[in-house]
Amino acid sequence: MKYTVILHRTEEGISVSVPGLPGCWSEGDTDAEAIENIQDAIQEYLAAVKEMSRGQEVREVDIAA
């Protein structure tokens, strides 16, 4: 899966957000570290969503690009 991420550069480092996953943020001192950290954050976010939707009626839909 691919997700669009936005890098926010400050004097303290780089924070990264995922517009498609509200509240999914991470950070790092370098681009590489920030990207690696957001990959972990995305996996944790998706695991939490899966857990919260357990027992619910869930469906997947295809969206044309």
Secondary structure, 3 states (H helix, E strand, C coil): CCCCCEEEEECCEEEEECCCCCCCEEEECCHHHHHHHHHHHHHHHHHHHHHHCCCCCCCCCCCCC
